[in-house]
Amino acid sequence: MTVPTTGNGINGTAIKVLPASFYDQYLSNAAKERKPSPIRGLFPLELEPGVISMLAGKPNSATFPITSIQVTSRFPGDPTKEVPLTVEGPALAEALQYSATVGIPSLVTWLTNLQSTEHHRKQGEGWRLSVASGSQDAFYKAITALINDGDSVLVETPAYAGVIPVYESLHCEMIEVPTDEKGIRTDALRSILESWPAGKPKPRTLYTVPYGSNPTGITAVLERRLEVLELSRQHGFLILEDDPYYYLYYGKAARLPSYFSLEPQTGEVGRVLRFDSLSKILSAGIRIGFTTGPIPILNAMDGHTASANLQTSSLTQAITFAVLDSWGYDGFKTHTNIVSEFYCQKRDVFEAAMQRHLDGLAEWSTPEAGMFFWFKLKLSDDPSDEVDSQAIIREKAFKGGVLALPGTVFLPSGSKTAYVRAAFSLLGEKDVDEALRRLRVVLLKEREDRAQKA
Ligand SMILES: Cc1ncc(COP(=O)(O)O)c(C=O)c1O
């Protein structure tokens, strides 16, 4: 087997690019059995010069009523400057028509260059990118491409509640890998894998949200990221890096490299599948996410897309491209910096109110990315008095006029927990203050009731 090598690793050594055959052991039966779309697979041939195509059953765009799309977008760094954008001519024709499964070429190229620059990854190192209808769509397709019914999967816990039902629907054994304020607990991960029963297939994937995790708000430190990468090599699992809060980092220290970016340091690339989302930085309703990673996995995901929804909407891709193209990469950077600063201020307002109202009633650590506070209710000095945030938040807090999410929804096991997730993305200062004041009233009453029962 020839192993393609490109670029240089950390000490100038060649980087090994894992060959396509490496992924045979990772792809699910569904992915292996899915045949390429008989029509979509031939689409590239239509582009051959001189070819007259009678291939695709595309509708004739002369019948489409939309004649242009006008969008007005704020220019990064100058809220007073609104840029009118028009999608017309060939771009409009592309926006209104079926297009490539991976995404419209202009957007794919723009995003590929972004990934290459942002994550310092050379093109030609065995990776590519596909556009999806949000990163949730991408994740769902990745799981279908990689997981067989009943497989064991490693899941950073607490976990984003949106992935748990996906694993459940495949009857996966979710192995909870605990996290702390530094990210995934690599000691626990190592011990899970080192004590894995002989003869039982080891998990082939690890799901993690490295920046401003949903729900914990934690950003994994560098040391942990490197250890996870090392363990992935030792134990053969792929890292599913779900990173929708990457651009919502507002910590004081320099931004940490992604797993995708760190991977070449291990001397070998091809074990990271990265999910990005434009939901938090451009629009959640536009439904654009993208997956970056090993070509064979992307091919399998595209196979799923070709049979599930054919492609992500060309129209929203065209609008996205028009906005991004009008900004350029520098404008994108400026915009994401402004967005992260916005959430930083929201975080500060929320934390100040937490200190005013929940001091002594809850404990938390301060998020440096994303939009969530994850706090533990402290309602008794007796450690044996188990606090279940579900009953308190769903019933009592709701009656008291305030809502948040009980932590149990983020635990694959669904076990009881004293933790609560609060999103600080939307509320203004007055509402934050009032919400946490109301929560304080509920918690004080709960504490009193518990003291009386004791
Ligand atoms: C960790 C995580 N992954 C994925 C998603 C889904 O994002 P998208 O809107 O790109 O589908 C979310 C949304 O909140 C999320 O928090």
The ligand as an SDF file (V2000), in Angstrom:
LIG
                    3D

 16 16  0  0  0  0  0  0  0  0999 V2000
  -22.8470   21.8660   19.5830 C   0  0  0  0  0  0  0  0  0  0  0  0
  -23.8080   22.1310   18.4910 C   0  0  0  0  0  0  0  0  0  0  0  0
  -23.6950   21.4450   17.3520 N   0  0  0  0  0  0  0  0  0  0  0  0
  -24.5290   21.6510   16.3260 C   0  0  0  0  0  0  0  0  0  0  0  0
  -25.5470   22.5770   16.4200 C   0  0  0  0  0  0  0  0  0  0  0  0
  -26.4570   22.7560   15.2400 C   0  0  0  0  0  0  0  0  0  0  0  0
  -26.0620   23.8620   14.5060 O   0  0  0  0  0  0  0  0  0  0  0  0
  -26.6130   24.2000   13.0400 P   0  0  0  0  0  0  0  0  0  0  0  0
  -27.5560   25.3320   13.1920 O   0  0  0  0  0  0  0  0  0  0  0  0
  -25.3980   24.5500   12.2430 O   0  0  0  0  0  0  0  0  0  0  0  0
  -27.2780   22.9720   12.5080 O   0  0  0  0  0  0  0  0  0  0  0  0
  -25.7070   23.3120   17.5870 C   0  0  0  0  0  0  0  0  0  0  0  0
  -26.8030   24.2890   17.7030 C   0  0  0  0  0  0  0  0  0  0  0  0
  -27.0720   24.8580   18.7070 O   0  0  0  0  0  0  0  0  0  0  0  0
  -24.8070   23.0820   18.6530 C   0  0  0  0  0  0  0  0  0  0  0  0
  -24.8880   23.7580   19.7950 O   0  0  0  0  0  0  0  0  0  0  0  0
  1  2  1  0
  2  3  1  0
  2 15  2  0
  3  4  2  0
  4  5  1  0
  5  6  1  0
  5 12  2  0
  6  7  1  0
  7  8  1  0
  8  9  2  0
  8 10  1  0
  8 11  1  0
 12 13  1  0
 12 15  1  0
 13 14  2  0
 15 16  1  0
M  END
$$$$
